[in-house]
Amino acid sequence: MLQRFNYKHNREIPLSDNTVINGQGCGEAAKMKYGLCHMSYNGCEMIALHNSMVLLGRPSSLQEICKEMYMRSQMLSGILGSNPCLLGSYYKRRNISFRKTYSYGDFFDNLENVPVAVLSFWNRNKPFNGLHTVTVQLIDDKIVIYNRYNNKDFPYEYASRQDALHDKTDFICGYLIEGDR
């Protein structure tokens, strides 16, 4: 029921499909609902899925992703966002090759081998500040992170993995997305 109510609400928000989203607390995406909360609070996993599809050159609608993934990955009616370890099901249903890893080193060592990746990590003062999930690309030896901060509507560039994720113990999981099978 909540899923249908939110889908109807979200479809009324003028959010362009096939556009990378940065700053989930900025702009139209912040007004969308996921579970009991607004996307500005808990939408990072859905935004990471959406951004990865856009960066792969595949059609994507954030409203449709939220509708599809709510029952597959939400935690506590969305109050805790989504379980990042369950995001791979989205790619599987679309025949998109990916590899999930629980290793900080493996993730960053293989960024150069994929067009796009998704990274989940604990925010500072874990676990009470929750986790965050972002879309990542390696472009000209820079690690580019989309939707890095809630209130910044542009991607961030980092020179090294240590700059991108200060403490490797914050790493939860990552998806190295290869593209179509």
N, C-alpha and C positions, 0 to 999 in steps of 0.2 A: 504494500500500500504506500509506504513512504517513498519507495523507489519510483512509483508512478507519479506521485505528487511532485517530487523533485524534478522528474523528467519534464513534466508539463511546465513547471516554473522555469527550468533552465532553457527550454526551447523559446521562451519569450524574451530571453536576454540576447541582445544583438551582438553576439560574439562570432567573429568571422571564422569559418572552417579553414583548415589548412594553413594556419598562421601560428608561428612559434609564440608561446606565452612565457613571459618573464614577469616576476613579481606577482605571485598569486594573490597578494593583497591589493594590487593595483588594477584599475580598469574593470572591465565587464566580468572577467572570470571571478573576481572577488565576490560578486553578487550571486553567483550560482550556488546551489545547495548540493551537498553530498551527505546523505544521512541526516542527522539532526543539526548539522552545522553548515556554515557558509564555507565555500571552497577556500577562502582566505585563511581559514584555520586548519583545514584537513585535506586539502585537495592535491597535495604535491605528487602523490603516486599517480593519480589520474592525469595530471598535467605532464608528468614525465612520460607516460605512455603516449599521450597525444603528441608531445614534442618529438619523441623518437620517430613516430610515424611520419610527421611532416618532414623531418630531416632526412628520412629515407626516401622522400618523394612520393609517399603513399597518401591517398586521401584520408582525412581524419576530421572528426567532429568531437569536441570535448563532451558535448551533451550525450552523444551516443556512447562514448566510452564509459561515462559515469553510469548510465543506465545498464550497460552490459556487465560491468565489473562489480557493481554494488553487492550483489548476492554472492559473488565469488571471492571477494577479498576484504570487504569492510570489516572493521573490528568495533564491537560495541556500538552498533548503529552509526558508525562513522565518527563517534566521539574520539576514538583513537586512530582515526584515518583508516588506512588499509594496511594489510599485511604485505610488506614488500616482497616477501619470499614466494608469494602466490601470483606475481605479475606475469610470469612466463606463460600462463595459460592463454593470455591475450595473444601473444605471438604464435603459440601453437595453433590456435584456431585459424590463423591467417597464413599458415605455412611459411612463416618467417623463421629462418635459422637463427638460433641464439645459443649462447652457453651461459649458464648461471654459475657464478663462482662465489665462494665465501672467503676468498683470499685477497687481501689488499694488494699483495705483490703481483699475483696472477692478473688481477683486474688492470692495474696500471701498466704492467709489462705488455699487455696485449691490446691496449687502446689503438696503437698504430695499425693493427690488423683488421679493424672493423670500421665501418662508416659512422657508427653511433653506438652509444652505450648508456645504460641507466645505472645509477649509483645510489645506494641507500646507506645512510650513516646516522649515528647518534649525534644530536646537538650537544653542545657543551653542558656540563652538569647532568650527564646521563643518569638514569633514564627519565628524570623528572621534567626535562625540557623537550622530551620526545625525540622523534627521529625526523629526518628529512630525506626526500628522494628527488633526484635531479637527473636531467639528461646531460650527457657529456660527449664531446667530440675532441679529437686531437687535430688541430689545424695549425699548420706551419710551426710545429714543435711547441705549441701553446695548448694547454688544457682549457677548453672553453666549456663553461658550465652554464646551462640555461635554467632559469628560475632558481638561482642560488639563494637569493634573499627575498623574503616576503614583500618588502617595500621598495625594491629596486627593479625597474622595468627594462633592464638590459642584461645581456649575458656578461659573465665575468671571465677574464682570461688569467691563467696562472702559468708561471714559468716551470713549476715542478709539482710533483705529486704531494710533496710536503706542504707546499703553499696551498694546494687545492683542498687537502684534508690533513690538518695539522697533526693529528694523533692517529696512527694506523689502528689503534684499538677501538676507534670510533666506527670503523668499517663494519657494516652489517652484511651486505651482499651486493653483487653487481651482475648486470646482464650485458654481455658482449654480443651485440646484435649484428649479425652478418648480412641480413637481408633475405631476399627471396630464395627459396630452395630450388 
